[in-house]
Amino acid sequence: MEQVRRGKTFIISGPSGVGKGTVLKELFKTRDMYYSVSATTRAPRDGEVDGVHYHFMDAEEFRTMIAEDALLEHAEYAGNYYGTPKRYVDEAMDSGRDVILEIELQGARQVHAKRPETVRIFIGPPSWEELERRLVSRGTDTPEKIAQRLQRARIELESADEYDYLIINDTVEKAAAELDAILCAEHCRVDDRLDQILGK
Amino acid sequence: MEQVRRGKTFIISGPSGVGKGTVLKELFKTRDMYYSVSATTRAPRDGEVDGVHYHFMDAEEFRTMIAEDALLEHAEYAGNYYGTPKRYVDEAMDSGRDVILEIELQGARQVHAKRPETVRIFIGPPSWEELERRLVSRGTDTPEKIAQRLQRARIELESADEYDYLIINDTVEKAAAELDAILCAEHCRVDDRLDQILGK
């Protein structure tokens, strides 16, 4: 029986409005990957399904997961916990699927500290002006919210050098093709493949 | 005026008979790269063109290049010098072209010692039996020569872990696609791209 090749985990970060979701949607057209679902203690909103949008749980359960080191990363935001359960990530990788963690800088740092082999990819805008334009044109945020997002984006962009790869999202197709190439290349790393040579 | 992005250098190694030339030919169908031409002191054979097959020179010229550190790597083989002149590699990279150095293990080590940023790619056979089959089916070598090549291949394969990437050449199309992905991914490295973000 052929051994299943283990999947790898890829962190995707980038400022709000940069188009991470659109790029990933394009990638998922051709790649079967596990998009990690976060755990949270916040209440489900209308239409949100447990296990699909989030793994919903109460604060006690979440704290137990922290105590048992069952999370790859976690944070508290507006009085609620958010985090990435190890379990589903590991199950996916064991079954040979690659994993996408769409998380922000703080989470990326935590995951990388626990698992330095995780590949970190930052998606950036072609320019600052274009990021502003995209945030405004979504039409979902108040000017105050947009200003907040831009302030946060500035901090995130300044930390892009902590990542392994930087993709500039000028067109979705190009960005998705680059992401696809990075995934492919990372599976060609010598460390992952040495057992394939000389029948070792 | 837009600044030309500097090219990168990629080392390709792999045992005789593994199909490096065929994979590169497939790659060059879609990528304009500089395939580095070696310098040598051996006499040109019939049909060999100076500057195309080799940069032909005499031993004194070659030794001057060594003394002036004008070679990325060099070796002596069967009484002749062979080496990679820095000049053409640098000119290509300065003009924005990527460079392929098809060299063997010793040369790869020398280049990497001088330029640790060089990306090292090893092309391996799907199996030992398949490498034997390919060497025999070329029909160009005597059994003794084939035995020699296989012995050398064994040593090379055992050093594959010194490389960054390992491509298994089971089909030319797949191997060329992986090589293409590695080239693309390496251009997405954060260090190469940080100047593209925030208009830095």
Interface residues (C-beta under 8 A of the other chain):
Chain A: F122 G124 S127 W128 L157 E158 A160 D161 Y163 D164 Y165 L166 I167 I168 A177 E178 D180 A181 I182 C184 A185 E186 C188 R189 V190 D191 R193 L194 Q196 I197 L198 G199
Chain B: F122 G124 S127 W128 L157 E158 A160 D161 Y163 D164 Y165 L166 I167 I168 A177 E178 D180 A181 I182 C184 A185 E186 C188 R189 V190 D191 R193 L194 Q196 I197 L198 G199
